[in-house]
Amino acid sequence: MTANLQIPPLLPTYTPFPFPLLRGEGDRVFDPLGRDYFDFYGGHCVASTGHAHPHVAEAIAAQARELIFYSTAAELPIRSRAAQELLAFAGSGRDAGMCSVFFCNSGAEANENALKMACRVTGRHTFAAFQGGWHGRSTLALSVTDDPAITKPYEPLLAPCLRLPWNDVEALDAADFSDVAGVILEPIQSMSGIRPATAPFLRRLREKTRAAGALLIYDEVQTGIGRLGHPFAAGLHDVRPDVITSAKGLASGVPMGALLLAAEVAVSIKPGDLGSTFGGGPLACAALLATLQVIRQEGLLENVRRREQEIRGVLAGTCVTEVRGSGLLLGLVVPGRAKALKLHLQERRILVGGSGDPDVLRLMPPLNLGSAAVDALALALHSFSVGDVA
Ligand SMILES: Cc1ncc(COP(=O)(O)O)c(C=O)c1O
């Protein structure tokens, strides 16, 4: 029955760019013809230190020559150092209030474990999450994700989740959290079109989760590791969650996820409660340590803040009617023309991300984005604004 179907060897699960990519350097990627593209997409918010950063590449190669892998059955100095340095990074600037780390391999795995941990700590089995939230494709992560296209086929298997409107303090006040194990949110919702949580909303949520004995989980898979010009969003508006989940740019593109835990949560986890064969493997730890070094040594948090201001500056007078988000997690609102603008930028060799909101494009470039990339973006946006491509 399937004999005549043309099924490619690599299952097509995503519509790719209309050109392949061969290599990357800093804030640019190159196709097989050697053409370069400014990468405001960052391989979906992953390329934190830019592409093929020499210090990160060398750290990975050096570690590979020493020990590519050993499981958590052995204590590895590099794994302990990675946990210490990640906590020190999270504690610099405004303190995120975290004291222990569990390593895994992806954002979904980090969220899955955070939600499981909420059940263990509270003895409850219901979650709360928000309209527009996106947390991954494993079963508990899907349970709290608001995206019927990917959740509906699995509904009978998903965990109960109270879904609340975003940034709605009144709805929060009216909600009953007495059965809720954990509440998960992205401090800036990304997929739904870059929608930051407001300060009153976060503060009320913190009060409410504390009063109800529910864990507050910040999904910082996109907002963490310097993307907002601060180590993490946790601590913003003086709100500290009980758990932070991280992935994406954590190890500059080597797969890695992490849970950062407040002391009250960490003390309740016993050996055997959590596990992951590859989590905290030496290669990923080497890449994480090198990533944190590059962020510090090259002043990337400052660079993020500087580039954000430059980008906001060059958008005046273009088709962009509003800029949402902060740092280098920005949403450009282009009513009715986001798709056309994405193509226009691509033709001018600038890669950006779409979103679940058809009016919003996303910028999530490397943290070491240069000003030449911003100049190129400005030029391309102005040419679109005067209407040379519809
Ligand atoms: C906010 C957020 N959480 C979780 C995930 C899932 O991460 P992963 O694809 O590494 O499982 C993503 C992925 O895009 C995300 O954006």
The ligand as an ORCA input file, in Angstrom:
! r2SCAN-3c Opt
* xyz 0 1
  C       9.642     27.536     26.692
  C      10.002     26.159     26.223
  N       9.946     25.135     27.089
  C      10.260     23.875     26.721
  C      10.657     23.591     25.433
  C      11.007     22.187     25.056
  O      12.391     22.098     24.857
  P      13.020     20.866     24.049
  O      12.645     21.050     22.610
  O      14.497     20.989     24.304
  O      12.449     19.631     24.634
  C      10.727     24.622     24.488
  C      11.098     24.331     23.087
  O      10.986     25.110     22.182
  C      10.384     25.934     24.885
  O      10.428     26.952     24.036
*
